[in-house]
Amino acid sequence: MSKTIAIAGKGGTGKTSISALLTNILSEKGVVLAIDGDPSTNLSIALGLPMESSIGRIREDMTVSVKKGTYDNSVPKPDYLQMKVMECLVESDKIDMLAMGRPEGPGCYCAANNMLRVAIDKIGENYDYVIIDCEAGMEHVSRQTTRDIDILLLVSDSSVKGLITASHMKDLIGELRTNVDRIGLVLNRVKSELLPEGQQIIDKAGLDLIETIPDDPNMAEVDGRGLPLSQLPKDSPLYKGVLSIVTKLAL
């Protein structure tokens, strides 16, 4: 049975870098499906995998064909979408990736969204781990999967603003259609000791601080050159921090 881990956080906290490193490290333990839920689709760059299509494009094509009446009804829609999702899958040795692309618009074909979620979840059953790099904001998680989430990692910097955002995300969990077994907080890009004001927010929100990762000077070169995170030195603060997360969560 696969384990599903979602990574969420406001922009600029390094959640995609953590998602990519988590994917790389877990691929040494099993086969991983990485789902890029962010429309910016940076996970493909972080993993060094090409992005040729997206779930958003499949949904848009289905919406257009249904509205125009050009869809071939001889093929059941769930079967057609399952086939299209498989075509969208970027495959490598131990890591496969799906890009969600643009979120659904106001005129989208809602039935297609539901069938796509089911198709993605069916594919996910074939993997040891499913890693979801979420779009900023917890409300998007249930749009991308019907799966229960085993672990949700909320990524934040150590600022009061960032920690308040993380606490709000935790509060939104109860409003989702997705069940979450465990929520953990990861502080990333930390440049100094956590101040009392930040600790108070963590304590008040009941956030479980899993790991504190120092600001990593190696990321300037990795990001600046557009390198995959596999090029990050294994003695770098970010790599060691994500490895510690894997150990602490017994993944």
SVG drawing of the C-alpha trace seen along z (x, -y; Angstrom):
<svg xmlns="http://www.w3.org/2000/svg" viewBox="-23 -39 52 41">
<polyline fill="none" stroke="black" stroke-width="0.4" points="0.0,0.0 1.4,-3.4 2.1,-6.2 0.9,-9.7 2.9,-12.7 1.7,-16.3 3.9,-19.3 2.3,-22.7 3.3,-26.3 3.2,-29.8 5.4,-30.8 9.1,-31.4 9.5,-28.9 11.2,-26.2 8.4,-23.7 9.2,-22.5 12.9,-22.0 11.8,-19.9 9.3,-18.0 12.0,-17.2 14.6,-16.1 12.0,-14.0 11.2,-12.4 14.9,-11.7 15.6,-10.3 12.5,-8.1 13.3,-6.7 16.2,-4.9 13.6,-3.0 10.9,-2.4 9.2,-3.7 7.8,-7.2 5.0,-9.1 5.6,-12.9 2.6,-15.0 3.3,-18.7 0.2,-20.4 1.5,-23.9 0.6,-25.6 4.2,-27.0 5.3,-23.4 8.8,-24.0 8.9,-20.4 9.9,-19.1 13.0,-21.4 13.8,-20.4 13.6,-16.7 15.3,-17.1 12.4,-15.6 10.7,-17.0 7.2,-18.2 5.4,-17.5 1.8,-17.8 -0.5,-18.3 -3.7,-17.2 -5.0,-20.7 -4.6,-20.3 -6.4,-17.0 -9.3,-18.6 -9.4,-21.6 -9.5,-19.3 -12.3,-17.2 -14.3,-20.4 -14.0,-21.7 -14.9,-18.4 -18.0,-17.9 -19.2,-21.4 -18.8,-21.2 -20.4,-17.8 -17.3,-16.3 -16.4,-13.7 -16.5,-10.1 -19.1,-8.5 -18.0,-5.0 -15.2,-5.3 -16.3,-5.6 -15.1,-8.9 -13.4,-7.3 -11.4,-4.9 -10.5,-7.8 -9.2,-9.9 -7.3,-7.0 -5.5,-6.6 -4.8,-10.3 -3.4,-10.4 -1.1,-7.5 0.1,-9.4 0.8,-12.5 2.9,-10.4 6.6,-11.3 8.5,-8.1 12.1,-7.4 13.8,-4.6 12.5,-5.1 10.5,-8.4 7.5,-9.1 5.8,-12.5 2.4,-14.0 2.0,-17.8 -1.5,-19.1 -1.0,-22.3 -3.5,-25.1 -6.4,-24.7 -9.9,-24.3 -11.7,-27.5 -15.3,-28.6 -16.4,-27.0 -14.8,-23.6 -16.4,-20.2 -16.8,-19.1 -17.4,-15.5 -14.0,-15.4 -12.4,-16.7 -13.9,-13.9 -12.9,-11.3 -9.4,-12.7 -8.9,-12.5 -10.0,-8.9 -7.7,-8.1 -4.7,-9.7 -5.5,-7.9 -5.7,-4.6 -2.3,-5.1 -0.9,-6.0 -1.8,-2.6 1.2,-1.2 3.8,-3.2 5.4,-2.9 5.2,-6.6 3.1,-9.4 4.5,-12.9 2.3,-15.9 3.9,-19.3 0.7,-21.4 -0.2,-24.7 -0.1,-27.5 -3.2,-27.2 -4.7,-24.1 -8.0,-24.4 -6.4,-23.0 -5.5,-19.6 -8.9,-18.0 -9.1,-19.2 -6.0,-17.1 -6.6,-13.8 -9.3,-11.8 -6.6,-9.9 -6.2,-10.1 -3.0,-11.9 -0.7,-10.1 1.5,-13.0 1.1,-16.7 4.2,-18.8 3.6,-22.5 6.7,-24.4 7.4,-27.9 10.2,-30.3 10.7,-31.4 8.9,-34.8 5.7,-35.6 3.9,-36.1 5.0,-32.7 4.1,-30.9 0.6,-32.6 0.1,-31.4 1.1,-27.8 -1.3,-27.9 -4.1,-29.0 -3.4,-26.1 -3.6,-23.7 -7.0,-25.2 -8.3,-24.6 -7.6,-20.9 -11.0,-20.2 -12.8,-21.9 -11.2,-19.5 -12.8,-16.4 -9.4,-14.8 -8.4,-13.0 -5.0,-13.8 -3.5,-11.4 -0.5,-13.6 0.5,-17.2 4.1,-18.4 5.7,-21.8 9.1,-22.3 10.9,-25.5 13.1,-26.2 15.7,-28.8 16.2,-29.7 18.9,-32.3 18.8,-32.7 17.4,-31.2 13.6,-31.1 12.3,-34.1 9.8,-33.8 7.1,-35.4 7.4,-32.6 7.5,-29.9 4.3,-31.3 2.5,-31.0 3.7,-27.4 2.6,-26.5 -0.8,-28.2 -1.6,-26.5 -0.5,-23.1 1.9,-22.7 4.3,-19.7 7.7,-21.0 9.4,-18.2 12.6,-19.9 14.4,-23.2 16.5,-23.6 19.1,-26.4 19.4,-28.6 21.4,-26.6 24.1,-28.7 24.3,-25.8 20.8,-26.6 21.9,-29.9 24.0,-27.9 21.4,-25.2 18.5,-27.6 20.7,-30.1 21.8,-27.4 18.5,-25.6 20.0,-22.4 18.0,-19.4 18.1,-19.0 20.0,-15.7 23.1,-18.0 22.8,-19.3 25.7,-18.1 24.7,-15.4 26.4,-17.4 24.4,-20.5 22.0,-21.8 18.9,-21.3 19.7,-17.7 20.6,-16.8 17.4,-18.4 15.2,-16.5 17.0,-13.2 16.3,-13.9 12.6,-14.3 12.6,-10.9 14.2,-9.4 12.0,-11.1 8.8,-10.1 10.1,-6.5 9.3,-6.8"/>
</svg>
